[in-house]
Amino acid sequence: MAFIFMDESGDLGFDFSKKRTTKYFVVTFLFLNEKKPIEKIIKNIHRGLRKKYRIKTSGLHAHKEEPVTCSRFCRKLTEKDCRIMTIYLNKRKVYTKLQDEKQVLYNFLFWLRWNH
């Protein structure tokens, strides 16, 4: 069975006068044939964290982790049979019409990626 993990970073807001509006919207996919090796990597990295850095869940959250932890995860990931795909959107270059229809923009991003 194939597994796909997806993570989004940023938001689809376009009011750049607001401080919390991001300049970019990034979607990353991780494609695997088995999820067990990735679960094992996460478990081992989580186990190796000092107690004060552990979160209450068994997962990792990159925005809360030390850079060395993220690097360790990426290094271990390169040893596994997987594929990674990232969609990177500079929101300042989005047509005005699409800025008003966020759901259409979101679907359009995926359509573009899979058809090119």
Stockholm file with secondary structure:
# STOCKHOLM 1.0

chainA/1-116         MAFIFMDESGDLGFDFSKKRTTKYFVVTFLFLNEKKPIEKIIKNIHRGLRKKYRIKTSGLHAHKEEPVTCSRFCRKLTEKDCRIMTIYLNKRKVYTKLQDEKQVLYNFLFWLRWNH
#=GR chainA/1-116 SS CCEEEEEEESCCCCCTTSTTCCSEEEEEEEEESCSHHHHHHHHHHHHHSCGGGCCSSSSCCGGGSCHHHHHHHHHHHTTSSEEEEEEEEEGGGSCHHHHTCHHHHHHHHHHHHHTC
#=GC SS_cons         CCEEEEEEESCCCCCTTSTTCCSEEEEEEEEESCSHHHHHHHHHHHHHSCGGGCCSSSSCCGGGSCHHHHHHHHHHHTTSSEEEEEEEEEGGGSCHHHHTCHHHHHHHHHHHHHTC
//
